[in-house]
Amino acid sequence: MFHLPILKILKSGLPYNDKQLIIKLKRGDRKAFETIFYQYKARLYYFTLGYLHSKDDAEEIVQTTFVSLWEHRHLIIEKSPIKNYIFRIAVNSIYNYLKHQAVRRKYEERTLKTATITENYAEDYLREEELSKTLGEIIEQLPEKQREVFNLSRRDGMSHGEIAKRLGLSIRSVENQVYRALKFIREKLIHEYSI
């Protein structure tokens, strides 16, 4: 833990060291920057850690804050305490970090959802392809007339009456052929897929 020296207060209400440090920092004095860094880094770290709950992320924010302080030192107002300026940078960095994390989380959730949908679609497609192939093989095992009646009914969507007329069969005979074909297919699928 860092111990701060007892600071002499000016009439302006600013600690003597703050005003001197700000002036030197604005001129690009690295010693002044180091003094500010060592004076505030621990407090800033614990402040940030309270929001982010991650040591690595808190350290990253502290580093970002001090880099920003150095890069924008010419914008510092000498009448304000340096602490206010540093913590304002940190708060903005924390806010931006949390906003970025929220956007990233949404993106990851959307990507995961899309990937899952795509994966499920691909699996469903493969299963459908496999089932279609197996079904085709089973239908090929039907007796020729039964296969013809079944294909006209299921593949071509013809009614039993239309099939009977086209093949010169009775409607009862067509119904019987379709029934037997469906029974055979069902039994084969049960055996194949253990349904």
C-alpha positions as CSV (number, residue, x, y, z in Angstrom):
1,M,0.0,0.0,0.0
2,F,1.3,3.4,-0.9
3,H,1.5,6.2,1.7
4,L,1.0,9.7,0.5
5,P,3.1,12.5,2.0
6,I,1.3,15.2,3.9
7,L,0.6,17.8,1.3
8,K,0.6,21.5,1.8
9,I,-2.7,23.0,0.6
10,L,-2.7,26.2,-1.5
11,K,-5.4,28.9,-1.4
12,S,-6.9,27.4,-4.5
13,G,-7.7,24.2,-2.6
14,L,-5.3,22.1,-4.6
15,P,-2.4,20.2,-2.9
16,Y,0.8,21.9,-3.8
17,N,2.2,18.8,-5.3
18,D,-0.8,18.4,-7.7
19,K,-0.4,21.8,-9.2
20,Q,3.3,21.4,-9.7
21,L,2.9,17.9,-11.1
22,I,0.2,19.0,-13.6
23,I,2.4,21.9,-14.8
24,K,5.4,19.5,-15.2
25,L,3.3,16.8,-16.7
26,K,1.9,19.2,-19.3
27,R,5.4,20.1,-20.3
28,G,6.2,16.4,-20.9
29,D,8.2,15.7,-17.7
30,R,8.5,12.0,-17.3
31,K,9.4,12.2,-13.6
32,A,6.2,14.0,-12.9
33,F,4.3,11.3,-14.8
34,E,6.0,8.6,-12.8
35,T,5.2,10.3,-9.6
36,I,1.5,10.5,-10.6
37,F,1.6,6.9,-11.7
38,Y,3.0,5.6,-8.4
39,Q,0.7,7.8,-6.4
40,Y,-2.5,6.7,-8.0
41,K,-2.0,3.2,-9.6
42,A,-3.0,1.2,-6.5
43,R,-6.2,3.2,-5.8
44,L,-7.1,3.1,-9.5
45,Y,-6.5,-0.6,-9.7
46,Y,-8.8,-1.4,-6.7
47,F,-11.4,1.1,-8.0
48,T,-11.4,-0.7,-11.4
49,L,-11.3,-4.2,-9.9
50,G,-14.5,-3.3,-8.0
51,Y,-16.3,-2.9,-11.4
52,L,-14.7,-5.5,-13.5
53,H,-14.0,-8.3,-11.0
54,S,-11.0,-9.4,-13.1
55,K,-7.4,-8.7,-12.1
56,D,-6.2,-8.8,-15.7
57,D,-8.9,-6.5,-17.0
58,A,-8.4,-4.1,-14.1
59,E,-4.6,-4.0,-14.8
60,E,-5.5,-3.4,-18.5
61,I,-7.7,-0.4,-17.6
62,V,-5.1,1.1,-15.3
63,Q,-2.5,0.8,-18.1
64,T,-5.0,2.3,-20.6
65,T,-5.8,5.2,-18.2
66,F,-2.2,6.2,-17.7
67,V,-1.4,5.9,-21.4
68,S,-4.3,8.2,-22.1
69,L,-3.2,10.6,-19.4
70,W,0.2,10.9,-21.0
71,E,-1.1,11.2,-24.6
72,H,-3.7,13.9,-23.6
73,R,-1.6,15.7,-20.9
74,H,-1.9,19.0,-22.8
75,L,-5.6,19.0,-22.2
76,I,-5.4,18.8,-18.4
77,I,-6.8,21.9,-16.6
78,E,-4.4,23.0,-13.9
79,K,-7.2,24.2,-11.6
80,S,-8.6,20.6,-11.3
81,P,-7.1,17.9,-9.1
82,I,-5.2,15.4,-11.2
83,K,-7.1,12.6,-9.3
84,N,-10.4,13.8,-10.9
85,Y,-8.9,13.7,-14.4
86,I,-7.3,10.2,-13.9
87,F,-10.5,8.7,-12.5
88,R,-12.7,10.3,-15.2
89,I,-10.4,8.6,-17.8
90,A,-10.7,5.3,-15.9
91,V,-14.5,5.5,-15.6
92,N,-14.8,6.2,-19.3
93,S,-12.5,3.2,-20.0
94,I,-14.5,1.0,-17.7
95,Y,-17.7,2.1,-19.4
96,N,-16.3,1.5,-22.9
97,Y,-14.9,-1.9,-21.8
98,L,-18.2,-3.0,-20.4
99,K,-20.1,-1.8,-23.5
100,H,-17.6,-3.7,-25.7
101,Q,-18.0,-6.8,-23.5
102,A,-21.8,-6.6,-23.8
103,V,-21.6,-6.3,-27.6
104,R,-19.1,-9.1,-27.8
105,R,-21.4,-11.3,-25.6
106,K,-24.3,-10.6,-27.9
107,Y,-22.2,-11.4,-30.9
108,E,-21.0,-14.6,-29.4
109,E,-24.5,-15.6,-28.4
110,R,-25.8,-14.8,-31.9
111,T,-22.8,-16.7,-33.5
112,L,-23.3,-19.7,-31.2
113,K,-27.1,-19.7,-32.0
114,T,-26.4,-19.4,-35.7
115,A,-23.7,-22.1,-35.5
116,T,-26.1,-24.4,-33.6
117,I,-28.9,-23.8,-36.1
118,T,-26.5,-24.4,-39.0
119,E,-25.1,-27.5,-37.3
120,N,-28.7,-28.8,-36.6
121,Y,-29.7,-28.0,-40.1
122,A,-26.7,-29.9,-41.5
123,E,-27.4,-32.9,-39.2
124,D,-31.1,-32.8,-40.1
125,Y,-30.2,-32.6,-43.8
126,L,-27.8,-35.6,-43.5
127,R,-30.4,-37.6,-41.6
128,E,-33.0,-36.7,-44.2
129,E,-30.7,-37.7,-47.0
130,E,-29.9,-41.0,-45.2
131,L,-33.5,-41.7,-44.6
132,S,-34.4,-40.9,-48.2
133,K,-31.7,-43.2,-49.5
134,T,-32.8,-46.0,-47.1
135,L,-36.5,-45.5,-48.1
136,G,-35.5,-45.6,-51.8
137,E,-33.7,-48.9,-51.2
138,I,-36.7,-50.4,-49.3
139,I,-39.2,-49.3,-52.0
140,E,-37.0,-51.0,-54.6
141,Q,-37.5,-54.3,-52.6
142,L,-41.3,-54.2,-53.2
143,P,-42.8,-56.4,-55.8
144,E,-43.0,-54.6,-59.1
145,K,-46.7,-54.0,-59.2
146,Q,-46.8,-53.0,-55.6
147,R,-43.9,-50.6,-56.1
148,E,-45.7,-49.0,-59.1
149,V,-48.9,-48.5,-57.2
150,F,-47.0,-47.1,-54.1
151,N,-45.0,-44.6,-56.3
152,L,-48.1,-43.4,-58.1
153,S,-49.8,-42.9,-54.7
154,R,-47.0,-41.4,-52.6
155,R,-44.5,-39.9,-55.1
156,D,-46.9,-38.7,-57.8
157,G,-49.8,-37.9,-55.4
158,M,-52.5,-39.7,-57.4
159,S,-55.7,-40.8,-55.7
160,H,-56.6,-44.5,-55.4
161,G,-59.3,-44.0,-58.0
162,E,-56.9,-42.5,-60.5
163,I,-54.4,-45.3,-60.0
164,A,-57.1,-47.9,-60.4
165,K,-58.2,-46.3,-63.7
166,R,-54.7,-45.9,-65.0
167,L,-53.5,-49.5,-64.2
168,G,-56.9,-51.2,-64.8
169,L,-57.3,-52.3,-61.2
170,S,-60.1,-52.1,-58.7
171,I,-59.9,-49.4,-56.0
172,R,-59.9,-52.1,-53.4
173,S,-56.9,-53.8,-55.0
174,V,-55.0,-50.4,-55.1
175,E,-55.8,-49.8,-51.4
176,N,-54.6,-53.3,-50.6
177,Q,-51.3,-52.8,-52.5
178,V,-50.7,-49.4,-50.8
179,Y,-51.5,-50.9,-47.4
180,R,-49.1,-53.9,-47.9
181,A,-46.3,-51.6,-49.2
182,L,-46.6,-49.3,-46.2
183,K,-46.6,-52.2,-43.8
184,F,-43.4,-53.6,-45.5
185,I,-41.7,-50.2,-45.4
186,R,-42.7,-49.6,-41.8
187,E,-41.3,-53.0,-40.7
188,K,-38.0,-52.5,-42.6
189,L,-37.6,-49.0,-41.1
190,I,-38.2,-50.3,-37.6
191,H,-35.6,-53.0,-38.2
192,E,-33.1,-50.6,-39.8
193,Y,-33.5,-47.7,-37.2
194,S,-34.7,-49.7,-34.2
195,I,-37.6,-47.3,-33.9
